[in-house]
Amino acid sequence: MKFLFAILALTSMLFAATEKLIIDSSHFETNDATGLTVFTGNVKLRKSLDKLNSQKLEIFMPPKSKGKAKEPLKYVATGKVDFEIHSNGKIYKGKGDKVIYNPKKQEYTVIGNGYIKEEVEQRELMGEKIFINQLSGNARVVGKEDKPVRFIINIESGSKKE
C-alpha cells in the first residue's frame, strides 16, 4: 500500500506539483522489486483535462525505489485505448490498440489502428504506428501496404473568386 501512495505521488509530480493523477480500474497490483504497477479492467486515467481509457495500464518505475520520489519510466496502455490530451493550446484526441508514453522524452507511440485528431486546426493522422515527440514537435507515421498512412488537413485558399 505504501508503494501505491508513492506511485500516485510520483506520477503526479511528472505532470505538475499541483495536479492530481487519478486512476480508476477494476483491479490493481504492484511489485516493489520490479517497479511494475498494473491496472486492469475499465481503466480510466485523468490528469487535469487529459484523459486516457483502456483495459490495461502498466506503469514502469525504477526497480526497488522504496517510495523515493522517482519519475515513472514508461506508461503502456492496451485494449481499446482512447485518449484526450491538452497541450500548448491544442487538443489531441486519439485511439489505438496500444499507446506507450515515455515521460522523460515526452514521446507518445500509438500502435495498431492509430488515429489522432488535432481539434483546433482539424488535422488528422491515421496509420499503424504513430510517433509524436512533444518537445521537438516531430511526428512520424508508418502505414502498411494494404493500409497506407493518411493525413488530412484543411487548407485555406489565398485566392478569391471574382
HELIX and SHEET records of a PDB file:
HELIX    1   1 LYS A    2  PHE A   15  1                                  14    
SHEET    1   A 3 LEU A  21  ASP A  24  0                                        
SHEET    2   A 3 LEU A  36  LYS A  47 -1                                        
SHEET    3   A 3 HIS A  27  ASN A  31 -1                                        
SHEET    1   B 8 LEU A  21  ASP A  24  0                                        
SHEET    2   B 8 LEU A  36  LYS A  47 -1                                        
SHEET    3   B 8 ASP A  50  PHE A  60 -1                                        
SHEET    4   B 8 LYS A  74  SER A  87 -1                                        
SHEET    5   B 8 LYS A  90  ASN A 102 -1                                        
SHEET    6   B 8 GLU A 107  GLU A 118 -1                                        
SHEET    7   B 8 ARG A 123  ASN A 133 -1                                        
SHEET    8   B 8 ALA A 139  VAL A 142 -1                                        
SHEET    1   C 8 LEU A  21  ASP A  24  0                                        
SHEET    2   C 8 LEU A  36  LYS A  47 -1                                        
SHEET    3   C 8 ASP A  50  PHE A  60 -1                                        
SHEET    4   C 8 LYS A  74  SER A  87 -1                                        
SHEET    5   C 8 LYS A  90  ASN A 102 -1                                        
SHEET    6   C 8 GLU A 107  GLU A 118 -1                                        
SHEET    7   C 8 ARG A 123  ASN A 133 -1                                        
SHEET    8   C 8 ARG A 150  ILE A 152 -1                                        
END                                                                             
